[in-house]
Amino acid sequence: MSWEENVRKVVPYTPGEQPKTTNVIKLNTNENPYPPSDAVWACLSSVHPQDLRLYPDPAATDLVHAIAEVYGVKDSETFAGVGSDDVLAMCFMTFFHGKKPILFPDITYSFYDVWADLMEIPYETVPLDEDFRICPGDYMKENGGIVFPNPNAPTGEKLGLDAIEKIIAGNPDSVVIVDEAYVDFGAQSALPLIHKYDNVIVTQTFSKSRSLAGVRIGYAFGPEKLIKYLNDVKYSFNSYTMNRLTIAMGAACVRDVETFRANCRKVMDTRAWVTEELRDLGFIIHESSSNFLFATHPRVDAGELFAWLKEKHIYVRYFNKPRINQYLRITIGTDEDMRTFCDTLKEYPGIGEDKV
Ligand SMILES: *Cc1c(COP(=O)(O)O)cnc(C)c1O
């Protein structure tokens, strides 16, 4: 009994399933269907096995410098971490240390409430409107910080830069974190605002638009002062978070802007025809600016369709949560995968029936 009282007890985040078999069409965790830049492999020969004896650079200088250069900001305005989950967790630890509740949407990335609980940060969720949109006016109340994704997950809806600026300008006493995990698929980045406001952090990741979910690289941009606070906390927690191979791979990857743009373009092109085809089958789809679709069908139970698709070896994401339990989140795969997906749906009773 005694030590039990001293244990930190948490309800962990549940990531999407990673099936053990390879004969599935995997549309459940928003990975990129295309391979990453060839430069990611080519650069590995520059890391000598002998160097692996040594600790890595705690500041990940080469990676930070490459990211800063590509995005046209200073190294001192850039932070790198082990996936944006690590970067966001560090941001929560650094910037959300007040007594007032932090704010984030009621329907959003389901890691935010997990970190808040873990770190004992008070929080309040702000409901999205009926159309599942973030309303900037709802964030004009007392708070200890604000975080939201743009585009939002799992809705895929983007917020315009003017709306984001309104939230930042309206909350000068809070740090506002804009989680841009999907920004490269059709939204506008809030990056320019780091030079206009002292209270904004923008986070991005190599996991989605750069096809490196398996390597774990995320980064953040912010005013120098905020990046310094972030580094101070990181060095106080674990200084050697990024290994030598990852630092080299990340730096090579971010410099290959061409592969990155081409892969984003392919995903967006596929998204356009899949959206149209699913609408023809009777689905209601939110306008997506991300690499996934958020879809509901008036005649079909989403939970049952999710289970049926899984039997057919097609994995999508289903959240059994209030307001969204009749929706599926479908990652955009290759054209071939999405063809199979759409054709398989036509076999499901109730889908496509109003089309003759
Ligand atoms: C995927 C995702 C992340 C984190 O991705 P990493 O792989 O840890 O970089 C962060 N926020 C949102 C909204 C995401 O969907």
The ligand as an SDF file (V2000), in Angstrom:
LIG
                    3D

 15 15  0  0  0  0  0  0  0  0999 V2000
    1.5600   13.2830  -35.7730 C   0  0  0  0  0  0  0  0  0  0  0  0
    1.3180   14.4780  -34.9340 C   0  0  0  0  0  0  0  0  0  0  0  0
    2.2920   14.9840  -34.0650 C   0  0  0  0  0  0  0  0  0  0  0  0
    3.5780   14.3170  -33.7120 C   0  0  0  0  0  0  0  0  0  0  0  0
    4.2700   13.7030  -34.6210 O   0  0  0  0  0  0  0  0  0  0  0  0
    5.7520   13.2270  -34.3560 P   0  0  0  0  0  0  0  0  0  0  0  0
    5.8370   11.9540  -35.1190 O   0  0  0  0  0  0  0  0  0  0  0  0
    5.9710   13.0310  -32.8810 O   0  0  0  0  0  0  0  0  0  0  0  0
    6.5920   14.3090  -34.9120 O   0  0  0  0  0  0  0  0  0  0  0  0
    2.0220   16.1470  -33.3780 C   0  0  0  0  0  0  0  0  0  0  0  0
    0.8460   16.7700  -33.5030 N   0  0  0  0  0  0  0  0  0  0  0  0
   -0.1160   16.3090  -34.2990 C   0  0  0  0  0  0  0  0  0  0  0  0
   -1.3870   17.0440  -34.3880 C   0  0  0  0  0  0  0  0  0  0  0  0
    0.0790   15.1390  -35.0180 C   0  0  0  0  0  0  0  0  0  0  0  0
   -0.8930   14.6450  -35.7640 O   0  0  0  0  0  0  0  0  0  0  0  0
  1  2  1  0
  2  3  1  0
  2 14  2  0
  3  4  1  0
  3 10  2  0
  4  5  1  0
  5  6  1  0
  6  7  2  0
  6  8  1  0
  6  9  1  0
 10 11  1  0
 11 12  2  0
 12 13  1  0
 12 14  1  0
 14 15  1  0
M  END
$$$$
